[in-house]
Amino acid sequence: YRSSDRGATWNRLAFPYKGSMFGVMSWNDNNILAYGLRGNIFESADAGINWTKIPSGTDISLQGGTVSEDGTVVLVGSNGSLFVRKPNESAFTKRNVQLKSGQCPAFSAIIPSSTGYVLTSDLGNIIYPMK
């Protein structure tokens, strides 16, 4: 759904995927990125009128994401997965975080900080500072 009057009214948007999406973000008034089940990522450059599927190269669910001030998009998910896309790039680069214990945490959220990013996981809500 989209509102152009600060939530007083809503219009349903057509979306090309019938599965679960776990998050959505927007920037520059028109750019929208939705992510979710089985690594599905969809992007719109026209405020949700048209959508393009962005290949993630994975079937791991994506549960959290953020866009930094410079336009870098970071998505996080299960098995220690991080997906990063720099400004003016079309593809995401994937990397995995593995702890010294060998565990790969399921990341649920990410936020930018002054020193990099902060990640939260399923392992007792441990917070990992990442650059």
C-alpha positions as CSV (number, residue, x, y, z in Angstrom):
1,Y,0.0,0.0,0.0
2,R,1.1,3.6,-0.6
3,S,-0.1,6.9,0.9
4,S,0.6,10.3,-0.6
5,D,-1.1,12.2,2.3
6,R,0.8,11.0,5.3
7,G,-1.4,8.0,6.0
8,A,-4.9,9.6,5.8
9,T,-5.7,7.4,2.7
10,W,-4.0,4.4,1.1
11,N,-3.9,2.9,-2.4
12,R,-3.0,-0.7,-3.0
13,L,0.0,-1.3,-5.2
14,A,0.4,-4.1,-7.7
15,F,3.3,-6.4,-6.7
16,P,4.8,-9.1,-8.8
17,Y,5.4,-11.7,-6.1
18,K,2.8,-13.6,-4.0
19,G,5.2,-14.8,-1.3
20,S,6.1,-13.1,2.0
21,M,8.1,-10.0,2.1
22,F,9.7,-9.2,5.5
23,G,10.8,-5.6,4.9
24,V,10.7,-2.6,2.7
25,M,12.7,0.6,2.5
26,S,12.7,3.8,0.5
27,W,15.0,6.7,-0.4
28,N,15.1,9.6,-2.8
29,D,11.2,9.8,-2.7
30,N,10.9,7.3,-5.6
31,N,13.2,4.3,-4.8
32,I,11.6,1.4,-3.0
33,L,13.3,-2.0,-2.2
34,A,11.3,-4.9,-0.8
35,Y,13.0,-8.1,0.5
36,G,11.9,-11.4,2.1
37,L,11.3,-15.1,1.8
38,R,13.7,-17.2,-0.1
39,G,16.1,-14.3,-0.9
40,N,13.5,-12.4,-3.0
41,I,14.4,-8.8,-3.7
42,F,12.3,-6.4,-5.7
43,E,13.0,-2.8,-6.5
44,S,11.0,0.1,-7.9
45,A,12.4,3.4,-9.1
46,D,9.0,5.0,-9.6
47,A,7.4,4.9,-6.2
48,G,6.0,1.4,-6.7
49,I,4.4,1.6,-10.1
50,N,6.8,-0.8,-11.8
51,W,9.0,-3.5,-10.1
52,T,12.2,-5.3,-11.1
53,K,13.3,-8.5,-9.5
54,I,16.9,-8.2,-8.3
55,P,18.8,-11.5,-8.3
56,S,20.2,-12.4,-4.8
57,G,21.8,-15.6,-5.7
58,T,20.4,-17.3,-2.7
59,D,17.2,-18.9,-1.3
60,I,18.0,-17.7,2.3
61,S,15.3,-15.5,3.7
62,L,16.2,-11.8,4.2
63,Q,14.8,-10.3,7.4
64,G,16.4,-6.9,7.8
65,G,17.8,-4.1,5.8
66,T,19.0,-0.5,5.8
67,V,20.1,2.2,3.3
68,S,22.9,4.5,4.4
69,E,23.2,8.2,3.7
70,D,25.5,7.5,0.7
71,G,23.0,5.2,-0.8
72,T,24.6,1.9,0.2
73,V,21.9,-0.8,0.7
74,V,22.6,-3.6,3.2
75,L,20.3,-6.6,3.6
76,V,20.7,-9.3,6.3
77,G,19.3,-12.8,6.8
78,S,19.8,-16.3,7.9
79,N,23.1,-18.2,8.1
80,G,25.1,-15.0,8.8
81,S,24.2,-13.6,5.4
82,L,25.0,-10.0,4.5
83,F,24.2,-8.5,1.1
84,V,25.7,-5.2,0.1
85,R,25.0,-3.0,-2.9
86,K,27.0,0.2,-3.3
87,P,25.5,3.3,-5.0
88,N,25.2,3.1,-8.8
89,E,25.6,-0.7,-8.7
90,S,22.9,-3.1,-9.9
91,A,24.0,-6.3,-8.1
92,F,24.4,-7.2,-4.5
93,T,27.6,-8.7,-3.1
94,K,27.1,-11.5,-0.6
95,R,29.3,-12.3,2.3
96,N,28.8,-14.5,5.3
97,V,29.6,-13.8,9.0
98,Q,30.9,-16.8,10.9
99,L,31.6,-16.5,14.6
100,K,34.8,-17.8,16.3
101,S,32.6,-20.6,17.6
102,G,31.7,-21.6,14.1
103,Q,28.1,-20.5,14.3
104,C,26.5,-18.5,11.5
105,P,23.9,-16.2,13.2
106,A,20.5,-15.5,11.7
107,F,20.5,-11.7,11.5
108,S,17.2,-10.0,12.0
109,A,18.0,-6.3,11.8
110,I,20.8,-3.9,10.8
111,I,21.2,-0.2,11.5
112,P,23.9,2.2,10.4
113,S,26.1,3.8,13.2
114,S,28.9,6.3,13.2
115,T,31.4,3.5,13.2
116,G,29.8,1.2,10.6
117,Y,26.7,-1.0,11.2
118,V,25.1,-2.7,14.2
119,L,23.6,-6.2,13.6
120,T,21.2,-8.1,15.8
121,S,20.9,-11.9,15.7
122,D,19.0,-14.9,17.1
123,L,21.9,-15.8,19.4
124,G,20.5,-14.1,22.5
125,N,20.2,-10.8,20.7
126,I,23.9,-10.4,20.6
127,I,24.9,-7.2,18.8
128,Y,27.8,-7.3,16.3
129,P,29.5,-4.0,15.3
130,M,30.4,-4.4,11.6
131,K,32.3,-2.1,9.2
